[in-house]
Amino acid sequence: MSDYLPKSPFLASFVDADVPLDGPEGEANLDRLIALMGDADVSNRDWAAMLLALSDRDDARIRAALRMGAEDVDPVVRGEALCGLARRDPAVALPLVRRELDRDESNIAVMNAAEELADPTLAASLLAWAEGHDPVAEAARDAIRACGVAAT
């Protein structure tokens, strides 16, 4: 496991799988998780976006929180939020992922969202990220293959 942990003790408890999103405490925990998507600390926003994206829960509140995260100032938070949107609402996620791929900076989470979408129209934008042997390039090649296009 990485040494990168959120500053929030509540989010850190998710890492240890001590916080349920279902059952009697689930709604209150979900509310706290969504609230942390707007936290001042980027580590908390990043972890909240990732945990929300990975959850099996889906409703209008969650989609709205992920949509908000897709507009975050931090590119990693945007990428994590886009992964969740790609799973829940591909039509909303597609133009946002395309926008991220056309920026000067990208990350593995954005590539994972593109892979989840597996939309052939993303292939041309993904090619710009597929050169080299770094983790982003490898993730871009995986996404290109998922889009049904031969990776370079």
Disulfide bonds with the S-S distance in Angstrom:
none
